[in-house]
Amino acid sequence: MKARVYVTLKRGVLDPQGKAVCTSLHQLGYREVTDVRVGKCMEVTLGGLPRREAEQRLKAMCEKLLANPVIEDYRFEIHEE
């Protein structure tokens, strides 16, 4: 089974990279863009786990390593192969 883990900065946390991308989009003529938040997407392959256990393990991975829960939010999707 594969999982996609999405990590983004929490609202209220400054995102200088997102601001730089937003400014660049404006310079390219995309004035309709009002905000950009930059995040990470990770693909994790899991083997031999029941779905419930995979969810618990992914949550632990996110809280211990993949995300900084103080300033980042995370979510994940599990896809059966």
Backbone as JSON Lines, residues from 0, in Angstrom:
{"i":0,"aa":"M","n":[0.84,-1.16,0.0],"ca":[0.0,0.0,0.0],"c":[0.88,1.22,0.0]}
{"i":1,"aa":"K","n":[0.38,2.29,-0.59],"ca":[1.13,3.55,-0.65],"c":[0.35,4.62,0.07]}
{"i":2,"aa":"A","n":[1.09,5.55,0.63],"ca":[0.48,6.69,1.29],"c":[1.12,7.97,0.77]}
{"i":3,"aa":"R","n":[0.32,8.99,0.66],"ca":[0.82,10.33,0.38],"c":[0.65,11.15,1.63]}
{"i":4,"aa":"V","n":[1.72,11.78,2.05],"ca":[1.71,12.62,3.25],"c":[1.91,14.06,2.81]}
{"i":5,"aa":"Y","n":[0.98,14.93,3.2],"ca":[1.05,16.35,2.87],"c":[1.34,17.13,4.13]}
{"i":6,"aa":"V","n":[2.38,17.97,4.07],"ca":[2.78,18.78,5.22],"c":[2.76,20.25,4.79]}
{"i":7,"aa":"T","n":[2.06,21.08,5.56],"ca":[2.0,22.51,5.28],"c":[2.18,23.29,6.57]}
{"i":8,"aa":"L","n":[2.63,24.52,6.42],"ca":[2.75,25.39,7.59],"c":[1.35,25.72,8.12]}
{"i":9,"aa":"K","n":[1.23,25.82,9.41],"ca":[-0.04,26.19,10.01],"c":[-0.37,27.63,9.63]}
{"i":10,"aa":"R","n":[-1.67,27.92,9.57],"ca":[-2.1,29.29,9.33],"c":[-1.54,30.16,10.44]}
{"i":11,"aa":"G","n":[-1.11,31.33,10.11],"ca":[-0.53,32.21,11.1],"c":[0.98,32.12,11.17]}
{"i":12,"aa":"V","n":[1.56,31.05,10.63],"ca":[3.02,30.92,10.57],"c":[3.49,31.55,9.26]}
{"i":13,"aa":"L","n":[4.43,32.46,9.35],"ca":[4.93,33.13,8.14],"c":[5.52,32.12,7.17]}
{"i":14,"aa":"D","n":[5.24,32.33,5.88],"ca":[5.73,31.45,4.83],"c":[6.49,32.29,3.8]}
{"i":15,"aa":"P","n":[7.77,32.61,4.07],"ca":[8.51,33.45,3.14],"c":[8.64,32.86,1.74]}
{"i":16,"aa":"Q","n":[8.75,31.54,1.66],"ca":[8.84,30.9,0.34],"c":[7.54,31.08,-0.43]}
{"i":17,"aa":"G","n":[6.41,30.93,0.26],"ca":[5.12,31.15,-0.37],"c":[4.95,32.58,-0.85]}
{"i":18,"aa":"K","n":[5.41,33.55,-0.04],"ca":[5.34,34.96,-0.44],"c":[6.18,35.21,-1.68]}
{"i":19,"aa":"A","n":[7.37,34.61,-1.74],"ca":[8.25,34.78,-2.91],"c":[7.59,34.21,-4.16]}
{"i":20,"aa":"V","n":[6.95,33.06,-4.05],"ca":[6.26,32.46,-5.19],"c":[5.09,33.35,-5.62]}
{"i":21,"aa":"C","n":[4.35,33.87,-4.66],"ca":[3.21,34.75,-4.96],"c":[3.68,36.0,-5.7]}
{"i":22,"aa":"T","n":[4.77,36.59,-5.23],"ca":[5.33,37.78,-5.89],"c":[5.75,37.46,-7.32]}
{"i":23,"aa":"S","n":[6.4,36.32,-7.5],"ca":[6.84,35.91,-8.84],"c":[5.65,35.68,-9.77]}
{"i":24,"aa":"L","n":[4.6,35.07,-9.26],"ca":[3.4,34.86,-10.08],"c":[2.79,36.19,-10.49]}
{"i":25,"aa":"H","n":[2.78,37.16,-9.6],"ca":[2.27,38.51,-9.94],"c":[3.13,39.12,-11.05]}
{"i":26,"aa":"Q","n":[4.45,38.97,-10.94],"ca":[5.35,39.53,-11.96],"c":[5.15,38.87,-13.32]}
{"i":27,"aa":"L","n":[4.67,37.64,-13.31],"ca":[4.39,36.93,-14.57],"c":[3.0,37.23,-15.1]}
{"i":28,"aa":"G","n":[2.27,38.08,-14.38],"ca":[0.95,38.49,-14.86],"c":[-0.22,37.77,-14.24]}
{"i":29,"aa":"Y","n":[0.02,36.92,-13.26],"ca":[-1.06,36.19,-12.61],"c":[-1.54,36.97,-11.38]}
{"i":30,"aa":"R","n":[-2.15,38.1,-11.62],"ca":[-2.58,39.01,-10.55],"c":[-3.73,38.46,-9.72]}
{"i":31,"aa":"E","n":[-4.42,37.46,-10.23],"ca":[-5.55,36.89,-9.48],"c":[-5.11,36.07,-8.27]}
{"i":32,"aa":"V","n":[-3.83,35.72,-8.21],"ca":[-3.31,34.94,-7.07],"c":[-3.23,35.87,-5.86]}
{"i":33,"aa":"T","n":[-3.9,35.47,-4.77],"ca":[-3.9,36.32,-3.58],"c":[-3.0,35.77,-2.47]}
{"i":34,"aa":"D","n":[-2.68,34.49,-2.5],"ca":[-1.82,33.91,-1.47],"c":[-1.28,32.58,-1.96]}
{"i":35,"aa":"V","n":[-0.08,32.24,-1.54],"ca":[0.52,30.94,-1.84],"c":[1.13,30.41,-0.55]}
{"i":36,"aa":"R","n":[0.86,29.17,-0.24],"ca":[1.48,28.48,0.89],"c":[2.24,27.3,0.3]}
{"i":37,"aa":"V","n":[3.5,27.19,0.62],"ca":[4.34,26.11,0.09],"c":[4.41,24.99,1.13]}
{"i":38,"aa":"G","n":[4.32,23.76,0.66],"ca":[4.38,22.62,1.56],"c":[5.19,21.49,0.95]}
{"i":39,"aa":"K","n":[5.05,20.32,1.53],"ca":[5.78,19.14,1.07],"c":[4.78,18.02,0.83]}
{"i":40,"aa":"C","n":[5.09,17.2,-0.14],"ca":[4.32,15.98,-0.39],"c":[5.31,14.83,-0.43]}
{"i":41,"aa":"M","n":[5.04,13.8,0.37],"ca":[5.92,12.64,0.42],"c":[5.12,11.39,0.09]}
{"i":42,"aa":"E","n":[5.71,10.48,-0.65],"ca":[5.09,9.2,-0.93],"c":[5.81,8.14,-0.1]}
{"i":43,"aa":"V","n":[5.03,7.39,0.66],"ca":[5.58,6.36,1.54],"c":[4.96,5.03,1.14]}
{"i":44,"aa":"T","n":[5.79,4.04,0.89],"ca":[5.31,2.7,0.57],"c":[5.34,1.86,1.84]}
{"i":45,"aa":"L","n":[4.22,1.26,2.17],"ca":[4.09,0.44,3.37],"c":[3.78,-0.98,2.96]}
{"i":46,"aa":"G","n":[4.4,-1.92,3.61],"ca":[4.15,-3.31,3.27],"c":[3.67,-4.11,4.47]}
{"i":47,"aa":"G","n":[2.74,-5.0,4.23],"ca":[2.35,-5.98,5.23],"c":[1.61,-5.47,6.44]}
{"i":48,"aa":"L","n":[0.93,-4.35,6.34],"ca":[0.17,-3.84,7.48],"c":[-1.32,-3.75,7.16]}
{"i":49,"aa":"P","n":[-2.15,-4.07,8.12],"ca":[-3.58,-3.79,7.93],"c":[-3.78,-2.28,7.89]}
{"i":50,"aa":"R","n":[-4.81,-1.83,7.22],"ca":[-5.05,-0.4,7.03],"c":[-5.06,0.37,8.36]}
{"i":51,"aa":"R","n":[-5.73,-0.15,9.36],"ca":[-5.83,0.55,10.66],"c":[-4.46,0.77,11.28]}
{"i":52,"aa":"E","n":[-3.64,-0.27,11.22],"ca":[-2.28,-0.15,11.78],"c":[-1.44,0.8,10.94]}
{"i":53,"aa":"A","n":[-1.61,0.76,9.62],"ca":[-0.88,1.67,8.73],"c":[-1.22,3.12,9.08]}
{"i":54,"aa":"E","n":[-2.48,3.41,9.36],"ca":[-2.88,4.76,9.75],"c":[-2.2,5.19,11.05]}
{"i":55,"aa":"Q","n":[-2.16,4.28,12.02],"ca":[-1.51,4.59,13.29],"c":[-0.01,4.83,13.11]}
{"i":56,"aa":"R","n":[0.61,3.99,12.29],"ca":[2.06,4.12,12.05],"c":[2.38,5.42,11.31]}
{"i":57,"aa":"L","n":[1.55,5.76,10.32],"ca":[1.77,7.0,9.58],"c":[1.62,8.22,10.49]}
{"i":58,"aa":"K","n":[0.63,8.19,11.36],"ca":[0.45,9.29,12.3],"c":[1.7,9.45,13.17]}
{"i":59,"aa":"A","n":[2.22,8.35,13.66],"ca":[3.43,8.4,14.48],"c":[4.62,8.92,13.68]}
{"i":60,"aa":"M","n":[4.77,8.48,12.43],"ca":[5.86,8.96,11.58],"c":[5.78,10.47,11.38]}
{"i":61,"aa":"C","n":[4.57,10.96,11.15],"ca":[4.38,12.4,10.94],"c":[4.74,13.18,12.19]}
{"i":62,"aa":"E","n":[4.29,12.72,13.32],"ca":[4.51,13.45,14.57],"c":[5.95,13.38,15.05]}
{"i":63,"aa":"K","n":[6.67,12.31,14.67],"ca":[8.05,12.15,15.13],"c":[9.09,12.68,14.16]}
{"i":64,"aa":"L","n":[8.79,12.67,12.84],"ca":[9.82,13.01,11.87],"c":[9.34,13.83,10.68]}
{"i":65,"aa":"L","n":[8.26,13.43,10.06],"ca":[7.88,14.03,8.78],"c":[7.34,15.44,8.89]}
{"i":66,"aa":"A","n":[6.78,15.8,10.05],"ca":[6.23,17.14,10.25],"c":[6.68,17.66,11.61]}
{"i":67,"aa":"N","n":[6.72,18.97,11.71],"ca":[6.98,19.61,13.0],"c":[5.63,20.08,13.53]}
{"i":68,"aa":"P","n":[5.01,19.33,14.43],"ca":[3.63,19.64,14.85],"c":[3.47,21.0,15.52]}
{"i":69,"aa":"V","n":[4.56,21.64,15.9],"ca":[4.46,22.97,16.5],"c":[4.07,24.01,15.45]}
{"i":70,"aa":"I","n":[4.64,23.88,14.23],"ca":[4.39,24.89,13.2],"c":[3.76,24.34,11.92]}
{"i":71,"aa":"E","n":[3.62,23.01,11.83],"ca":[3.11,22.4,10.6],"c":[1.88,21.53,10.88]}
{"i":72,"aa":"D","n":[0.99,21.51,9.88],"ca":[-0.12,20.58,9.86],"c":[0.23,19.46,8.89]}
{"i":73,"aa":"Y","n":[-0.39,18.32,9.06],"ca":[-0.18,17.23,8.12],"c":[-1.48,16.48,7.91]}
{"i":74,"aa":"R","n":[-1.54,15.8,6.8],"ca":[-2.63,14.88,6.52],"c":[-2.06,13.82,5.58]}
{"i":75,"aa":"F","n":[-2.71,12.68,5.55],"ca":[-2.23,11.64,4.64],"c":[-3.4,10.91,4.03]}
{"i":76,"aa":"E","n":[-3.12,10.32,2.88],"ca":[-4.08,9.48,2.15],"c":[-3.42,8.14,1.92]}
{"i":77,"aa":"I","n":[-4.17,7.08,2.16],"ca":[-3.66,5.73,1.92],"c":[-4.35,5.17,0.68]}
{"i":78,"aa":"H","n":[-3.54,4.63,-0.23],"ca":[-4.06,4.04,-1.46],"c":[-3.68,2.57,-1.49]}
{"i":79,"aa":"E","n":[-4.67,1.73,-1.59],"ca":[-4.41,0.29,-1.73],"c":[-3.91,0.02,-3.15]}
{"i":80,"aa":"E","n":[-2.95,-0.86,-3.27],"ca":[-2.43,-1.18,-4.6],"c":[-3.15,-2.35,-5.21]}
